Amino acid sequence: MSYSGLTTIKGKKHLWLQHVGYVPAKPIESFKKGDLLAYNYGETGKIVSVKKVTPKFYEVTVISNKKKYTSRVKKGSYKPYFRKR
């Protein structure tokens, strides 16, 4: 089994994160304000906004470690997330 890229486990998509393991993933279009993105080494980022800026790209704004980051993500891209408890 490969430790990189998108992997299907029990019918659900997962991504491998360093120092964390396999984490559930979903397409960028299905994220909403308040969801937690997962990063390597257990870091997280809380989504502040997800906006469609072109037909093929979304602009995602995340707060992580009290800093705000904005990035463009291609439609259909899978991102790892932590489930709310």
Secondary structure, DSSP 8 states (H G I E B T S, - for coil): --SSSEEEETTEEEEEETTTEEEEEEEGGG--TT-EEE-GGG-EEEEEEEEEEETTEEEEEEEETTEEEEEEEETT-EEEEE---
